[in-house]
């Protein structure tokens, strides 16, 4: 599974929140539903620029969400629905995870 979602290509500088996770062996529809809800909710948040996500057959996944400012990231982290999803992930769906925040100074590629 792999996806990339941008309304338009952002111009640096901006911020990337990199979420790397290892799913538990238990697969269920609740995880997929929650992930879809969080994606839709993130898209409605001020400062959200887009996201890219992939997950391997072994359950290792990486999602990178792009934001205009650190304040926008903090507001998303504090969102009540997102907090509930974070708790559920830690308790039920992830063996382990890491979150990293980086400032993107340069970006280039081929489209």
Order of alpha helices (4+ residues) and beta strands (2+ residues): beta-beta-alpha-beta-beta-alpha-alpha-beta
